[in-house]
Amino acid sequence: MPAAHILIAGGGIAGLASALALARRRHRVDLFEQAVAFGQVGAGIQLGPNVTRRLQSLGVWEPLVRVAARPEALVVRSASGGREIARLPLGNAMLRSYGSPYLCLHRADLHTLLLAAVRGSGAATLNTGVRIADAVARDNAVCVSSTDSRAWEGDALVGADGLWSTLRSRVVEDSPPRPTGHTAWRALVAQSALPPGLRSTQISVWLGPRLHAVAYPVRRGEALNVVVLAEAAPAGDARDWDQATSLGALQMATGRTCAGLQALLEAMPSWGAWALSDRPPLTGPEQMACERVALAGDAAHPMLPYLAQGAGMAIEDGVALAEALGGGDSEAVPAALARYAAARWERNARVQARARRNGEIFHATGLVRMSRDAALRLLGARLLDQPWLYGA
Ligand SMILES: Cc1cc2nc3c(=O)[nH]c(=O)nc-3n(C[C@H](O)[C@H](O)[C@H](O)COP(=O)(O)OP(=O)(O)OC[C@H]3O[C@@H](n4cnc5c(N)ncnc54)[C@H](O)[C@@H]3O)c2cc1C
């Protein structure tokens, strides 16, 4: 049976993971990325065992472990007092429980290794500097056009064009992403530039009223990624992942924090800010695929980073898409995309909802905060582990 010809709009993690998964099944892929070149951007990304298992199945295990850090544990502390509240062993414990490790990466490293694998597959054409503007159905095909009036035809289109997706409206009519009023302040530092007491091999989480902070190693442990999430909006463009900001602006948003966290924040060489937006969880498979157009990654289900699974769900989408298409031919494509949507929408919606709920729990104040800490002290790893997520 002849393989299908799949067009993909967007060369982020969702677009590249989909391209790789499809190319491995011998489908012909044309990927379009609006940027004139694939850039090395972003900061840290955590990948749970559910994601590392899928990356292993995509044949990128060796490049992955070459650039990843494998944190020993996730340790939750109070942002005001610094005391340890709970701990989840990661390292070998995750491997034992789920058969695959918990890894932390720089987004640029993940992007680079996926890009190299797609290039190496020989089955994908990568077109940069092409912004897809529209898609129309035509007989047994889909025709896409770019903003500079070029056109391509394929058996299916995957809209992997991110949070501000243009192609989402081909599948679902809804409003633009909603600003959440939360901002992520992000910094990256070489561990060798930090005093020994601030270096870390763990994922550290500090919970405070209306804020939390996360620090974890990336790049084989050579760099430390630090993110502070607080309920304050920066003035700049919501589409800018890396607005210039300062330690002073960050401290205005966080107020006083414990000495350990304060010292870490002060040790960062520079800060970037990113205003967070999301969409409500998906409500059905018809919001992920329609006829010959399917959505993947943030275009379908942008989420707050409070479960650390945005990139993870994008990678899961890519693998599921290729599984649904199998080796199928052009005529079978709409049914295959419907199967893909049916397999993915509910899990994505659950992760979106849990990420939002985590934000409320992490940032709790008053009595809710006290109850949260008591529950974490009592149940620790049982509350922090996510078998429904990591085991699937
Ligand atoms: C620049 C950048 C930095 C990021 N940094 C981090 C980070 O540090 N930590 C983190 O956890 N997550 C980060 N993310 C988000 C994370 O990568 C995504 O949440 C997740 O991986 C989902 O990826 P995605 O491919 O669906 O969306 P995205 O990563 O947003 O990728 C979408 C891609 O589509 C392209 N595109 C958009 N519209 C069109 C169009 N019409 N035609 C063609 N191409 C188009 C975009 O240029 C982009 O390359 C970042 C995303 C971006 C774009």
The ligand as a MOL file (V3000), in Angstrom:
LIG
                    3D

  0  0  0     0  0            999 V3000
M  V30 BEGIN CTAB
M  V30 COUNTS 53 58 0 0 0
M  V30 BEGIN ATOM
M  V30 1 C 10.7980 30.0440 20.8600 0
M  V30 2 C 10.2140 29.0660 21.8300 0
M  V30 3 C 10.8250 28.8470 23.0460 0
M  V30 4 C 10.2660 27.9770 23.9710 0
M  V30 5 N 10.8810 27.7860 25.1510 0
M  V30 6 C 10.3720 26.9270 26.0270 0
M  V30 7 C 11.0300 26.6840 27.2260 0
M  V30 8 O 12.0720 27.2690 27.4670 0
M  V30 9 N 10.4970 25.8110 28.1060 0
M  V30 10 C 9.3220 25.1570 27.8270 0
M  V30 11 O 8.8640 24.3450 28.6350 0
M  V30 12 N 8.6700 25.3470 26.6800 0
M  V30 13 C 9.1720 26.2190 25.7850 0
M  V30 14 N 8.5300 26.4250 24.6380 0
M  V30 15 C 7.2450 25.7450 24.4580 0
M  V30 16 C 7.3840 24.3580 24.1620 0
M  V30 17 O 8.4050 24.1730 23.2170 0
M  V30 18 C 6.0340 23.9890 23.6290 0
M  V30 19 O 5.0370 24.1850 24.6100 0
M  V30 20 C 5.9200 22.5720 23.3120 0
M  V30 21 O 7.1110 22.0030 22.9800 0
M  V30 22 C 4.9040 22.4330 22.2160 0
M  V30 23 O 5.5590 22.6620 21.0040 0
M  V30 24 P 4.8260 23.0190 19.6820 0
M  V30 25 O 5.7160 22.5110 18.6090 0
M  V30 26 O 3.4160 22.5940 19.7120 0
M  V30 27 O 4.7880 24.6040 19.6530 0
M  V30 28 P 5.9670 25.6280 19.4620 0
M  V30 29 O 7.1450 25.1950 20.2210 0
M  V30 30 O 5.3820 26.9570 19.7500 0
M  V30 31 O 6.3350 25.5170 17.9140 0
M  V30 32 C 5.4970 26.0260 16.8850 0
M  V30 33 C 6.3470 26.2840 15.6670 0
M  V30 34 O 5.5190 26.6340 14.5800 0
M  V30 35 C 6.0500 27.7610 13.8970 0
M  V30 36 N 4.9120 28.4310 13.2630 0
M  V30 37 C 3.9390 29.1470 13.8680 0
M  V30 38 N 3.0090 29.5280 12.9730 0
M  V30 39 C 3.4140 29.0410 11.7740 0
M  V30 40 C 2.8400 29.0800 10.4750 0
M  V30 41 N 1.6710 29.6930 10.2240 0
M  V30 42 N 3.4940 28.4820 9.4410 0
M  V30 43 C 4.6880 27.8420 9.6780 0
M  V30 44 N 5.2690 27.7700 10.9080 0
M  V30 45 C 4.6190 28.3510 11.9390 0
M  V30 46 C 6.7330 28.5440 14.9960 0
M  V30 47 O 7.7210 29.4190 14.4750 0
M  V30 48 C 7.3250 27.4350 15.8480 0
M  V30 49 O 8.5830 27.0400 15.3950 0
M  V30 50 C 9.0550 27.2930 23.6850 0
M  V30 51 C 8.4440 27.5020 22.4350 0
M  V30 52 C 9.0190 28.3710 21.5020 0
M  V30 53 C 8.3600 28.6020 20.1640 0
M  V30 END ATOM
M  V30 BEGIN BOND
M  V30 1 1 1 2
M  V30 2 1 2 3
M  V30 3 2 2 52
M  V30 4 2 3 4
M  V30 5 1 4 5
M  V30 6 1 4 50
M  V30 7 2 5 6
M  V30 8 1 6 7
M  V30 9 1 6 13
M  V30 10 2 7 8
M  V30 11 1 7 9
M  V30 12 1 9 10
M  V30 13 2 10 11
M  V30 14 1 10 12
M  V30 15 2 12 13
M  V30 16 1 13 14
M  V30 17 1 14 15
M  V30 18 1 14 50
M  V30 19 1 15 16
M  V30 20 1 16 17
M  V30 21 1 16 18
M  V30 22 1 18 19
M  V30 23 1 18 20
M  V30 24 1 20 21
M  V30 25 1 20 22
M  V30 26 1 22 23
M  V30 27 1 23 24
M  V30 28 2 24 25
M  V30 29 1 24 26
M  V30 30 1 24 27
M  V30 31 1 27 28
M  V30 32 2 28 29
M  V30 33 1 28 30
M  V30 34 1 28 31
M  V30 35 1 31 32
M  V30 36 1 32 33
M  V30 37 1 33 34
M  V30 38 1 33 48
M  V30 39 1 34 35
M  V30 40 1 35 36
M  V30 41 1 35 46
M  V30 42 1 36 37
M  V30 43 1 36 45
M  V30 44 2 37 38
M  V30 45 1 38 39
M  V30 46 1 39 40
M  V30 47 2 39 45
M  V30 48 1 40 41
M  V30 49 2 40 42
M  V30 50 1 42 43
M  V30 51 2 43 44
M  V30 52 1 44 45
M  V30 53 1 46 47
M  V30 54 1 46 48
M  V30 55 1 48 49
M  V30 56 2 50 51
M  V30 57 1 51 52
M  V30 58 1 52 53
M  V30 END BOND
M  V30 END CTAB
M  END
